[in-house]
Amino acid sequence: MTRYFNALATLAIFAIFLKLGSLTSVINKLQIGQQELAVGMGLATLGSLLGLQLFSLESTKHKHTPPIKLGVNLGGSVVPLLFLLFFFNQQSPQIQHVFILTALVTAVVYPMTRMDRQRGMVIYLFGAVISAALGALILDPNNYLVLAYSAAVLGTLIGGDLLHLLQLKKLKEMSNRTVFIGGGGILDAIFLSGLMAMMTAETFQQMQFL
């Protein structure tokens, strides 16, 4: 039920951005053609169906429980990083700005991520999206779209997933299960954070928020 609600909420947010013109403006400013957009969304959709197991984590509190298997969902984690490389080819924010803003978003996302005994890591997007959007507009007004996307994706990946991996070992309920980074596919926090950060930054820019 929660997954359906999240899907509807995501569609509603994208509809609002479309109504405001932010989505169209982002596509135009990044000079993304219809063919490139179709290929990108196709990769994300197909990749969301594929997961690759990497390694196992032994429980630290429950010595006799089976290990937790860790993997990556291609659509939810790998594809957003491929988009990042593509966007960097369109615009090139200064690398020091990427590091600074990624660190900020990581610091925001980390405490906003909770450990669920059934689903593993649950990340709340609001902090990543707002901090990445505002930070990008302040640090680099000329390349704020790609900077916002990069910081949101990397900050969510690091602060929401990677830094919480060791905590999974303490959850007995997760034993003998496979936890996929980016497991939500195209509805995963890593994938959505970057797209929403760009559109939020564009909306703020159009409103002359800063």
Backbone as a ProteinNet text record, in pm:
[ID]
protein_1_A
[PRIMARY]
MTRYFNALATLAIFAIFLKLGSLTSVINKLQIGQQELAVGMGLATLGSLLGLQLFSLESTKHKHTPPIKLGVNLGGSVVPLLFLLFFFNQQSPQIQHVFILTALVTAVVYPMTRMDRQRGMVIYLFGAVISAALGALILDPNNYLVLAYSAAVLGTLIGGDLLHLLQLKKLKEMSNRTVFIGGGGILDAIFLSGLMAMMTAETFQQMQFL
[TERTIARY]
83.2	0	87	192.4	282.8	348.6	384.1	450.2	357.7	228.2	132.7	113.3	108.5	93.9	214.8	333.3	455.6	456.4	408.8	404	307.9	191.1	92.8	144.3	209.7	264.9	373.1	457.1	562.7	504.4	402.4	337.3	274	215	152.4	256.8	371.1	477.9	530.3	551.9	599.5	494.8	365.9	259.3	261.6	289.7	298.7	416	531.6	648.1	620	546.1	511.1	418.7	322.2	229.5	302.5	401.6	478.2	576.8	599.5	694.4	836.9	858.3	994.8	1052.5	970.8	1019.7	1061.1	977.1	1008.9	1132.9	1144.3	1259.2	1389	1385.9	1505.4	1548.9	1453.9	1485	1546.4	1490.5	1542	1681.6	1701.7	1831.8	1942.8	1908.5	2008.4	2021.5	1938.4	1942.4	1926.7	1824.5	1795.3	1691	1724.4	1630.5	1531	1425.5	1323	1380.9	1472.7	1532.5	1617.8	1696.8	1780.7	1695.1	1585.8	1495.3	1431.9	1390.7	1328.2	1427.4	1551	1653.6	1683.3	1695.4	1724.6	1616.6	1490.9	1382	1367.2	1399.4	1396.5	1500.2	1621.1	1726.6	1686.7	1626.2	1584.6	1477.9	1382.5	1272.9	1323.1	1402.1	1455.7	1551.1	1634	1728.7	1661.9	1541.6	1471	1429.4	1428.5	1391.1	1510.6	1631.7	1753.3	1829.4	1868	1948.4	2071.5	2181.2	2307.5	2357	2368.1	2417.4	2568.9	2618.3	2760.6	2830.9	2786.2	2852.8	2756.5	2802.9	2718.7	2776	2686.9	2725.6	2688.8	2786.7	2760.9	2703.9	2603.3	2542.8	2641.2	2646.2	2736.8	2671.7	2538.2	2468.8	2415.4	2388	2328.5	2421.5	2512.7	2621.8	2575.4	2462	2419.6	2312	2287	2187.8	2256.5	2184.3	2242.6	2281.6	2377.6	2422.7	2318.3	2333.3	2251.2	2321.3	2249.3	2306.3	2284.4	2388.7	2382.1	2402.5	2320.3	2333.3	2294.6	2295	2254.2	2144.2	2046.1	1945.6	1996	2002.7	2063.8	1986.1	1854.7	1774.6	1777.4	1783.5	1776.5	1908.9	2019.4	2149.2	2250	2262.2	2362.2	2318	2192.3	2142.2	2152.1	2117.3	2135.4	2279.7	2375.1	2515.6	2552.7	2491.8	2513.6	2453.6	2335.2	2275.5	2368.7	2432.3	2523.9	2635.3	2693.1	2799.4	2747	2624.9	2565.4	2542.1	2487.9	2461.2	2590.4	2695.5	2824.7	2875.7	2837.6	2877.5	2801	2682	2600.1	2644.2	2667.8	2716.4	2829.4	2919.6	3033.3	3050.6	2982.5	3004.7	3144.6	3196.6	3329.5	3329.6	3434.3	3438.3	3438.9	3500.5	3501.6	3361.6	3278.5	3139.8	3063.3	3093.2	3028.3	3064.5	3192.5	3236.3	3172.1	3172.2	3117.8	2969	2893.2	2748.6	2711.9	2787.8	2763.2	2782.5	2886.8	2910.7	2795.3	2744	2631.5	2506.8	2475.4	2356.6	2371.6	2491.1	2516.5	2488.2	2533.9	2511.9	2364.1	2288.2	2143.7	2069.7	2106.4	2034.7	2059.8	2182.4	2218	2122.7	2098.2	2007.4	1860.6	1828	1689.5	1659.3	1754.2	1736.1	1710.6	1608	1579.1	1591.4	1618	1632	1500.1	1443.7	1318.1	1348.4	1287.1	1319	1268.5	1181.9	1131.5	1191.3	1208.7	1252.5	1397.8	1462.8	1600.9	1608.3	1674.9	1694.6	1580.1	1520.9	1412.7	1461.5	1467.1	1524.3	1413.3	1414.3	1320.2	1384.6	1317.6	1377	1383.8	1294.9	1279.3	1411.7	1487.6	1613.2	1713.5	1727.8	1823.8	1785.1	1657.5	1610.6	1629	1584	1590.4	1734.6	1814.4	1953.3	2033.6	2011.6	2083.4	2040.3	1910.3	1858.9	1908.1	1892.3	1934.5	2086.2	2158.5	2304.3	2358.4	2297.4	2343.2	2322.1	2208.2	2180.7	2276.9	2317.3	2409.8	2552.8	2596	2735.5	2766.7	2674.3	2705.1	2578.4	2538.4	2416.1	2416.9	2533.9	2542.1	2523.7	2555.5	2545.6	2467.4	2363.8	2293.5	2217.4	2174.1	2094.7	2177.8	2292.1	2376.1	2436.2	2469.2	2523.6	2419.1	2295.3	2188.1	2166	2164.9	2145.7	2259.3	2381.6	2498.4	2501.4	2481.6	2487.5	2374.2	2255.3	2141.4	2161.9	2206.3	2227.5	2340.3	2454.5	2569.1	2545.2	2484.3	2457	2358.1	2256.8	2158.8	2221.2	2303.2	2370.9	2461.9	2540.1	2636.8	2568.1	2491.3	2430.3	2312.3	2239.8	2122.4	2150.1	2244	2269.6	2403.9	2512.6	2644.5	2682.4	2653.9	2693.6	2606.8	2497.6	2409.5	2423.8	2514.3	2524.4	2557.6	2649.2	2689.4	2574.5	2478.8	2364.5	2274	2278.1	2196.7	2236.7	2365.5	2413.9	2351.8	2295.5	2236.3	2089.9	2031	1890.1	1874.2	1828	1810.1	1707.2	1605.8	1498.6	1546.9	1662.4	1712.3	1801.7	1827.2	1917.4	1861.2	1952.1	1920.1	1830.8	1833.8	1760.7	1859.7	1818.3	1902.2	1850.6	1937.2	1903.3	1970.7	1890.3	1943.2	1953.4	2073	2089.4	2017.8	1930.3	1848	1736.6	1695.3	1597.6	1459.8	1432.2	1302.8	1295	1405.4	1405.7	1389.4	1303.3	1285.1	1207.1	1158.6	1095.3	1188.1	1313.3	1407.3	1453.7	1494.5	1536.3	1655.7	1749.6	1868	1826.6	1739.2	1694.2	1611.4	1514.3	1422.4	1486.9	1580.7	1637.8	1703.1	1778	1845.4	1748.1	1647.1	1550.2	1471	1426.6	1347.4	1431.7	1559.8	1647.3	1663.7	1679.5	1690.8	1564.7	1448.8	1324.2	1293	1330.7	1311.5	1401.3	1526.7	1619.5	1568	1515.3	1461.5	1340.2	1255.6	1138.5	1180.8	1278.4	1329.9	1390.2	1461.8	1526	1421.6	1315.5	1211	1134.9	1123.1	1055.7	1148.3	1277	1380.9	1385.2	1386.4	1386.1	1514.6	1625.3	1753.3	1802.2
-120.3	0	125.8	124	237.8	264.6	157.9	172.9	240.2	202.6	265.2	412.7	443	582.1	664.8	608.7	679.4	704.7	605.9	621.3	732.7	735.3	839.6	977.1	983	1110.1	1160.2	1069.2	1106.1	1159.9	1092.4	1138.6	1276.2	1296.7	1426.2	1537.7	1509.6	1610.8	1644.8	1542	1567.7	1645	1616.8	1690.1	1837.3	1864.6	2003.6	2075.3	2007.4	2067.2	2091.4	1999.2	2015.6	2135.4	2150.5	2262.8	2395.3	2396.2	2518	2550	2452	2471.7	2434.9	2388.6	2357.7	2238.4	2136	2015.7	2047.2	2120.8	2157.8	2245.6	2337.4	2428.2	2352.5	2254.3	2173.4	2098.1	2038	1961.7	2052.3	2171.4	2265.9	2317.1	2350	2404.5	2300.5	2175.2	2068.5	2018	2073.1	2038.3	1887.5	1833.4	1690.5	1671.5	1592.8	1565.2	1457.8	1443.4	1342.9	1201.7	1177.6	1045.2	1014.2	1112.5	1092.7	1071.4	1146.8	1132.1	993.9	946.3	814.5	703.7	717.2	617	615	734.5	743.5	680.3	711.3	654.3	504.3	463.7	320.7	244.4	300.7	238.8	230.8	338.6	341.3	236.9	224.9	129.7	-14	-44.3	-180.7	-213	-114.8	-136.8	-160	-103.2	-121.2	-266.5	-344.1	-485.6	-575.4	-517	-596.6	-562.3	-664.2	-645.8	-734.1	-682.3	-757	-772.7	-898.1	-922.5	-906	-835.8	-807	-890.8	-881.5	-955.3	-970.5	-1033.7	-1059.6	-991	-954.5	-893.8	-987.7	-1024.9	-1109.1	-1024.6	-1077.9	-1006	-993.6	-875.1	-851.5	-885.9	-879	-904.3	-1046.8	-1107	-1240.8	-1333.7	-1396.3	-1471.6	-1590.9	-1649	-1772.6	-1750.2	-1626.4	-1597.8	-1590.8	-1625.1	-1618	-1474.5	-1455.7	-1319.8	-1244.3	-1113	-1027.1	-1012.6	-1038.9	-1027.3	-885.1	-826.8	-689.3	-684.1	-605.7	-591.5	-453	-429.9	-301.1	-323.8	-234.4	-232.8	-138.8	-187.5	-109.5	19	9.4	127.2	230.4	185.1	277.4	335.8	272.2	322.8	344.6	250.5	262.3	363.3	356	447.2	594.1	630.4	770.6	819.4	731.1	768.9	784.8	704.7	721.6	853.4	887.9	1017.6	1130.4	1113.5	1216	1242.4	1136.8	1151.8	1220.4	1185.2	1246.6	1395.7	1431.4	1572.4	1652.1	1589.3	1658	1692.7	1614.6	1643.7	1763.3	1790.8	1903.4	2032.2	2023.8	2136.6	2085.1	2171.7	2127	2216.4	2183.5	2260	2233.8	2327.2	2310.6	2192.8	2112	1988.4	2015.7	2128.3	2159.5	2191.2	2249.8	2275.5	2144.8	2048.6	1917.3	1851.1	1855.9	1795.6	1864.9	1997.1	2073.1	2044.7	2052.6	2034.6	1889.4	1796.9	1654.9	1627.4	1685.6	1668.9	1726.7	1842.1	1904.1	1816.9	1769.9	1685.9	1554.7	1498.8	1376.6	1399.8	1514.6	1546.9	1566.7	1614.8	1633.2	1500.4	1417.7	1293	1189	1181.9	1075	1066.4	1175.7	1164.1	1150.2	1176.3	1165	1027	936.5	798.6	709.3	627.1	537.2	392.4	307.2	165.2	95.1	33.7	-39.7	-189.2	-256.6	-398.6	-488.1	-435.7	-514.7	-471.4	-339.5	-287.7	-245.2	-238.1	-193.3	-42.7	26.7	171.1	247.4	339.2	423.4	567.8	629.8	764	864.5	975	1083	1184.1	1211.4	1289.4	1439.3	1490.6	1635	1705.4	1654.4	1719	1721.8	1610.3	1603.4	1698.5	1701.6	1784	1932.9	1976.6	2119.1	2166.5	2088.9	2130.8	2132.8	2035.1	2031.5	2146.5	2174.3	2280.8	2418	2447.1	2577.8	2593.9	2487.7	2493.5	2516.5	2453.8	2469.3	2612.3	2670.5	2807.8	2906.9	2879.1	2969	2952.1	2825.7	2799.2	2826.4	2791.7	2801.6	2834.9	2962.1	3001.2	2968.9	2948.5	2921.1	2773.4	2687	2542.3	2473.8	2542	2493.2	2362.9	2337.3	2216.8	2089.5	2083.3	1963.6	1952.7	2066.1	2064.7	2012.2	2056.5	2009.5	1859.3	1813.6	1670.9	1588.3	1629.9	1554.4	1542.4	1654.8	1653.7	1573	1583	1508.3	1357.2	1315.4	1172.1	1116.2	1184.2	1134.7	1145.5	1255.5	1272.8	1170.8	1139.2	1037.5	898.6	870.1	740.1	720.4	824.2	811.6	820.4	927.6	949.4	860.4	820.8	737.8	589.1	547.4	403.7	359.1	408.4	353.5	368.1	482.9	504.9	429	369.8	294.4	142.9	100.5	-43	-124.5	-73.2	-149.4	-166.3	-73.1	-84.9	-201.6	-240.8	-353.9	-482.1	-491.4	-613.5	-635.1	-530.7	-540.8	-585.3	-590.2	-624.4	-773.1	-846.6	-990.6	-1021.1	-933.1	-955.3	-952.4	-889.8	-877.9	-995	-1088.1	-1198.7	-1287.5	-1340.4	-1429.4	-1361.8	-1229.2	-1154.1	-1071.8	-1036.7	-952.5	-809.2	-718	-576	-508.9	-443.6	-380.5	-230.2	-175.2	-29.8	19.1	117.4	161.5	64.3	-11.2	-118	-71.6	59.5	110	132.8	104.8	125.3	272.7	304	443.4	521.9	455.1	525.4	529.9	493.2	494.1	636.5	657.8	791.1	841.9	753	796.2	849.8	777.6	817.4	945.6	949.8	1063.4	1190.3	1174.8	1293.7	1386.7	1331	1413.4	1485.6	1413.6	1475.1	1584.2	1554.1	1652.2	1771.4	1748.9	1860	1956.7	1903	1989.8	2071.7	2006.4	2078.3	2177	2142.5	2235.4	2356.8	2333	2444.1	2534	2473.7	2552.2	2633.1	2574.4	2646.1	2764.7	2743.4	2853.3	2962.8	2921.2	3019.4	3102.7	3038.5	3110.5	3205.4	3165.5	3249.2	3355.3	3350.7	3439.6	3431	3303.9	3274.5	3326.4	3321	3370.3	3487.3
0	0	0	81.6	89.3	-44.8	-115.3	-245.3	-345.8	-345.7	-436.3	-402.8	-273.6	-231	-275.5	-257.2	-299.1	-449.9	-526.2	-671.3	-711.3	-647.8	-678.5	-637.2	-520.2	-472.9	-567.9	-616.9	-711	-841.1	-892	-1014.9	-994.6	-877.7	-847.8	-844	-783.5	-775.5	-914.4	-996.4	-1132.5	-1213	-1188.7	-1257.2	-1218.3	-1091.2	-1044.7	-1111.6	-1115.7	-1182.4	-1330.8	-1393.5	-1534.3	-1552.6	-1463.1	-1468.7	-1449.3	-1360.5	-1334.2	-1446.8	-1533.8	-1642.7	-1606.8	-1483.4	-1438.3	-1512	-1533.7	-1600.9	-1744	-1816.3	-1954.4	-1959.9	-1864.7	-1861.8	-1836.8	-1746.8	-1718.5	-1843.6	-1913.6	-2034.8	-2140.9	-2154.4	-2254.7	-2218.7	-2091	-2050.5	-2058.7	-2036	-2047.5	-2191.1	-2278.4	-2420.6	-2440.9	-2375.3	-2387.6	-2497.2	-2597.9	-2706.4	-2668.1	-2746.6	-2718.6	-2722.6	-2815.8	-2826.8	-2704	-2660.3	-2542.2	-2417.5	-2407.5	-2293.6	-2292.2	-2410.2	-2420.5	-2384	-2432.5	-2401.8	-2252.3	-2192.5	-2049.6	-1964.1	-1993.3	-1915	-1941.4	-2064.2	-2094.1	-2014	-2004.9	-1924.3	-1778	-1726.9	-1586.9	-1560.5	-1652.3	-1634	-1641.1	-1743.3	-1756.3	-1641	-1605.3	-1496.6	-1363.6	-1345.1	-1218.4	-1196.5	-1303.4	-1293.7	-1265.2	-1265.6	-1252.9	-1125.7	-1052.2	-932.4	-937.4	-885.6	-886.6	-744	-698	-562	-558.9	-454.7	-445.3	-339.7	-214.7	-106.7	10	117.7	233.9	357.3	449.6	576.5	690.1	771.4	886.2	999.7	1068.3	1179.6	1295.4	1357.4	1470.7	1604.1	1610.6	1736.6	1745.5	1630.1	1628.8	1551.7	1625.2	1563.7	1481.3	1516.5	1451.1	1344.9	1309.6	1205.9	1069.7	963.6	828.7	794.6	704.8	670.2	588.9	586.9	502.7	368.6	261.4	127.6	75.6	20.9	-26.7	-177.7	-244.2	-388.9	-433.5	-564.7	-620.3	-722.7	-721.7	-825.9	-935.2	-1057.1	-1164.2	-1193.3	-1192.9	-1223.1	-1113.3	-988.2	-876.1	-832.8	-871.1	-825.1	-937.5	-1029.8	-1136.8	-1242.8	-1284.5	-1388.8	-1346.6	-1221.7	-1181.9	-1195	-1170.1	-1186.5	-1333.7	-1419.4	-1563.5	-1611.6	-1557	-1589.2	-1546.6	-1430.9	-1379.9	-1480.5	-1534.7	-1634.8	-1760.5	-1799.6	-1917.3	-1894.7	-1777.3	-1747.3	-1737.9	-1685.8	-1677.9	-1817.2	-1914.7	-2051.8	-2107.5	-2048.6	-2091.1	-2022.3	-1891.8	-1812.4	-1724.4	-1685.9	-1605.2	-1482.3	-1372.9	-1249.7	-1195.8	-1119	-1063.3	-965.1	-974.4	-896.5	-746.9	-704.5	-561.3	-511.3	-598.2	-560	-544.1	-630.4	-619.6	-487.3	-449.4	-324.1	-204.1	-206.7	-92.8	-75.6	-184.3	-173.7	-146.5	-201.4	-171.5	-22.4	34.7	178.6	260	217.5	287.7	279.1	158.9	141	218.7	218.8	296.2	443.9	496.1	637	667.9	570	589.6	581.4	483.9	458.7	567	616.5	710.8	830.7	904.3	1018.8	978.9	852.4	806.9	750	760	714.6	835.2	827.6	939.8	893.4	989.4	961.6	988.5	887.5	900.1	908	1002.3	1023.3	910.5	827	715.1	581.6	563.8	433.6	430.4	547.1	550.4	565.9	473.1	483.6	417.7	492.5	439.7	442.9	327.1	313.6	284.3	358.5	333.3	239	127.8	19.4	44.9	127.5	140.6	168.7	263.5	301.6	188.4	116.8	6.4	-105.6	-140.6	-252.4	-223.7	-107.2	-74.4	-56.5	17.4	41.6	-87.7	-176.1	-303.5	-393.9	-398.5	-484.9	-439.7	-311.6	-260.8	-267.2	-229.5	-232	-370.9	-471.2	-609.3	-659.2	-624.5	-667	-602.4	-479.7	-409.5	-461	-476	-512.3	-658.3	-747.4	-890.3	-969.4	-972.5	-1042.5	-1192.1	-1250.1	-1393.7	-1427.2	-1333.6	-1357.6	-1245.7	-1198.7	-1079.5	-1102.8	-1226	-1251	-1229.5	-1297	-1285.1	-1145.1	-1085.7	-950.4	-851.8	-865.5	-777.9	-795	-921.3	-947.9	-887.6	-913.1	-867.1	-715.7	-646.8	-500.5	-440.4	-500.1	-447.2	-462.5	-581.5	-606.4	-518.8	-520.1	-444.1	-293.9	-250.1	-108.2	-55.4	-136.6	-97.1	-96.1	-197.6	-203.5	-83.2	-49.4	60	196.3	217.2	347.8	377.4	273	294.8	291	207.7	190.6	246.1	188.9	219.9	367.5	427.8	566.6	666.1	617.8	707.4	690.8	602.7	575.4	700	781.9	899.9	998.4	998.1	1089	1051.6	923.1	880.4	951.6	986.6	1050.8	1188.2	1247	1379.2	1375.5	1254.4	1242.4	1211.6	1309.7	1293.3	1184.8	1172.6	1076.5	931.8	907.7	771.7	731.5	823.4	794.5	683.7	603.7	492.3	388.1	383.8	282.8	200.2	80.3	-3.6	1.4	41.2	45.6	-73.7	-157.1	-277.3	-258.1	-278	-283.2	-409	-392.1	-504.6	-533.5	-431.4	-451.6	-492.7	-481.1	-524.2	-674.4	-746.1	-891.1	-924.9	-1021.9	-1062.4	-957.8	-853.4	-742.1	-620.7	-640.4	-528.9	-499.7	-374.5	-331.6	-411.7	-445.1	-520.7	-657.3	-725.2	-858.8	-853	-760.5	-755.3	-701.2	-608.2	-544.4	-645.7	-739.4	-838.6	-929.5	-979.7	-1069.1	-998.4	-875.9	-802.2	-759.4	-730.4	-693.2	-810	-931	-1048.7	-1069.4	-1059.8	-1084.3	-972.6	-850.4	-739.1	-755.3	-794.6	-818.5	-930.1	-1035.5	-1146.9	-1103.6	-1020.4	-969.6	-884.4	-795.3	-712.3	-799.7	-905.1	-992	-1066.5	-1113.4	-1183.5	-1091.1	-964.1	-865.2	-809.6	-854.2	-801.2	-648.7	-603.2	-459.8	-393.7	-469.9	-418.1	-504.2
[MASK]
++++++++++++++++++++++++++++++++++++++++++++++++++++++++++++++++++++++++++++++++++++++++++++++++++++++++++++++++++++++++++++++++++++++++++++++++++++++++++++++++++++++++++++++++++++++++++++++++++++++++++++++++++

